């Protein structure tokens, strides 16, 4: 009875908060100064047709570095927590085999999923998407491989090399922007090219590709650690 009363009170409080926010909400009739600058000058200054991408990668480059760092720390914590829980899978050969449809489908779909992930983060400056979305798509291919073959083991060394290389190169590109452009992660260290072309927006495609590889490696590391841990 007490649990139900507590839950109802909590819902009432949350409902009151949302009602207050909703009743006092008034949509803006025009963009603020910062948003107006982004909308009017992003394509001209940075050569990217996707304004959201340009903001994330350049204007908010330090924030993006922090987000990638948080994801890395989460992957590292998962690995450390599960390190002492891993046991030898002595019954691996006794597991029931997966369905033929899943096993065959994974062989056909994994290359296509990897290709889609690469397409999403390489074209992040032109279309919706980018490094985080593309990296998650790449990691979903690893998840499909694990579902098709639960005893599969990925190389932790290879994942670590990809993650470290992409992260280090990302930071080096950011520092290069300080010396040869207007600031940290300034994409104009490379020519901005023609607006709307694949090879445009300066270093943004390269930066987003590195983010995609890093995010994909970190998600894959989490999935690999989870798959190698026995349920207790």
C-alpha positions in Angstrom: 0.0 0.0 0.0 2.8 2.4 0.9 4.6 1.7 -2.4 1.4 2.5 -4.4 0.9 5.8 -2.4 4.5 6.7 -3.0 4.3 6.0 -6.7 1.1 8.1 -7.0 2.7 11.0 -5.2 5.8 10.8 -7.4 3.6 10.8 -10.5 1.6 13.8 -9.2 4.9 15.7 -8.5 6.2 14.9 -12.0 2.9 15.8 -13.6 2.8 19.1 -11.7 6.3 20.0 -13.0 5.4 19.2 -16.6 2.1 21.1 -16.3 4.0 24.1 -15.0 6.5 23.9 -17.9 3.8 23.5 -20.5 1.5 26.2 -19.2 4.4 28.7 -19.2 5.8 27.7 -22.6 5.9 30.3 -25.3 7.5 29.4 -28.6 10.2 31.8 -29.9 9.1 33.9 -32.8 12.7 34.4 -34.0 16.1 32.9 -33.6 18.5 34.2 -30.9 21.8 35.9 -31.8 23.8 32.7 -31.7 21.3 30.6 -33.6 21.0 33.3 -36.2 24.7 33.4 -36.8 24.8 29.6 -37.2 21.9 29.6 -39.7 23.3 32.5 -41.8 27.0 31.8 -41.8 27.7 28.1 -41.3 27.5 27.0 -44.9 29.5 30.1 -46.0 32.2 29.8 -43.4 32.6 26.0 -43.1 31.3 24.6 -46.4 28.9 22.1 -44.7 25.3 21.7 -45.9 24.4 20.0 -42.7 24.4 22.8 -40.1 23.9 20.4 -37.2 27.0 18.5 -38.1 29.1 21.7 -38.5 28.0 22.9 -35.1 28.8 19.6 -33.4 32.2 19.1 -35.0 33.5 22.7 -35.1 31.6 25.2 -33.0 31.0 22.7 -30.3 34.1 20.6 -30.9 35.2 20.6 -27.2 31.7 19.3 -26.2 32.0 16.5 -28.7 35.4 15.6 -27.4 33.9 15.4 -23.9 31.0 13.2 -25.2 33.5 10.8 -26.8 35.5 10.7 -23.6 32.5 9.8 -21.5 31.7 7.0 -23.9 35.3 5.7 -23.7 35.1 5.8 -19.8 31.8 3.9 -19.9 33.4 1.2 -22.1 36.4 1.1 -19.9 34.3 0.7 -16.7 32.3 -2.1 -18.3 35.5 -3.9 -19.2 37.0 -3.5 -15.7 33.8 -4.5 -14.0 33.4 -7.6 -16.1 37.1 -8.6 -16.1 36.8 -10.6 -12.9 33.5 -12.2 -14.0 34.8 -13.9 -17.1 35.1 -17.6 -16.9 36.2 -20.2 -19.3 33.3 -21.3 -21.5 33.7 -25.1 -21.0 30.2 -25.8 -22.3 30.6 -23.8 -25.5 30.3 -26.9 -27.7 27.2 -28.0 -25.9 25.2 -24.9 -26.7 22.3 -25.2 -29.0 23.2 -24.1 -32.5 21.6 -20.9 -33.8 19.1 -21.1 -36.7 20.3 -21.5 -40.2 18.4 -18.4 -41.3 20.3 -16.2 -38.7 23.7 -17.7 -39.5 23.2 -17.3 -43.3 21.6 -13.9 -43.0 24.4 -12.6 -40.9 27.0 -13.4 -43.6 25.0 -11.5 -46.1 24.0 -8.6 -43.9 27.1 -7.8 -42.0 29.1 -6.4 -45.0 26.0 -4.3 -45.9 25.6 -2.9 -42.4 29.3 -2.0 -42.2 29.0 -0.3 -45.6 26.0 1.7 -44.4 27.8 2.7 -41.2 30.7 4.0 -43.2 28.4 5.8 -45.6 26.6 7.5 -42.6 29.7 9.0 -41.0 31.5 9.8 -44.2 28.5 11.8 -45.5 27.7 13.4 -42.2 28.5 16.8 -43.5 25.9 16.4 -46.3 23.0 14.4 -44.8 21.5 13.6 -41.4 23.8 11.3 -39.5 27.4 11.4 -38.5 30.0 9.7 -36.4 27.9 8.7 -33.5 25.1 7.3 -35.6 27.5 5.6 -38.0 29.6 4.1 -35.2 26.4 2.6 -33.6 25.5 1.1 -37.0 29.0 -0.5 -37.3 28.6 -1.9 -33.7 25.2 -3.4 -34.6 27.1 -5.5 -37.2 29.2 -6.9 -34.4 26.1 -7.6 -32.4 24.6 -9.6 -35.3 27.8 -11.6 -35.5 27.6 -12.4 -31.8 23.9 -13.4 -32.2 24.7 -15.7 -35.1 27.7 -17.3 -33.3 27.5 -16.8 -29.5 31.0 -18.4 -29.0 32.7 -16.0 -31.4 35.5 -13.9 -29.8 36.7 -10.6 -31.2 40.3 -9.4 -30.9 40.4 -7.0 -28.0 43.8 -5.8 -29.1 42.5 -4.9 -32.6 39.5 -3.0 -31.0 41.9 -1.2 -28.7 44.2 -0.2 -31.6 41.3 1.2 -33.6 39.9 3.1 -30.7 43.2 4.5 -29.6 44.3 5.5 -33.2 41.0 7.2 -34.0 40.9 9.0 -30.6 44.5 10.2 -30.9 44.2 11.3 -34.5 40.9 13.2 -33.6 42.8 15.2 -30.9 45.7 15.8 -33.2 43.3 17.2 -35.8 41.8 19.4 -33.2 45.3 20.8 -32.2 46.1 21.3 -35.9 43.1 23.6 -36.1 44.7 25.8 -33.3 47.8 26.3 -35.3 46.6 26.4 -39.0 43.0 27.6 -38.7 40.7 29.5 -36.3 40.6 27.2 -33.3 40.4 23.7 -31.9 38.9 21.3 -34.4 38.5 24.1 -37.0 37.7 22.2 -40.2 39.4 24.8 -42.4 42.8 23.1 -42.0 41.7 21.5 -45.3 40.0 23.2 -48.3 36.3 23.6 -47.8 35.7 22.7 -51.4 32.4 23.2 -53.3 29.2 23.3 -51.1 27.3 20.0 -51.4 30.1 18.0 -52.9 31.4 14.8 -51.2 34.9 16.3 -50.8 33.8 19.5 -49.1 33.5 21.0 -45.6 37.2 20.8 -45.0 38.2 18.3 -42.4 34.6 17.5 -41.2 34.3 14.2 -43.1 37.7 13.1 -41.8 36.8 14.1 -38.2 33.4 12.4 -38.4 35.0 9.2 -39.8 37.4 9.1 -36.8 34.5 9.6 -34.4 32.6 6.8 -36.2 35.5 4.4 -35.8 36.0 5.4 -32.2 32.3 5.0 -31.3 32.0 1.8 -33.2 35.1 0.3 -31.5 33.9 1.4 -28.0 30.4 -0.1 -28.5 32.0 -3.3 -30.0 34.2 -3.5 -26.9 31.2 -3.3 -24.6 29.4 -6.0 -26.6 32.4 -8.2 -26.7 32.9 -8.0 -22.9 29.3 -8.7 -22.2 29.3 -11.8 -24.5 32.4 -13.2 -22.8 30.8 -13.0 -19.3 28.8 -15.9 -18.0 25.5 -15.2 -16.3 25.8 -16.0 -12.6 
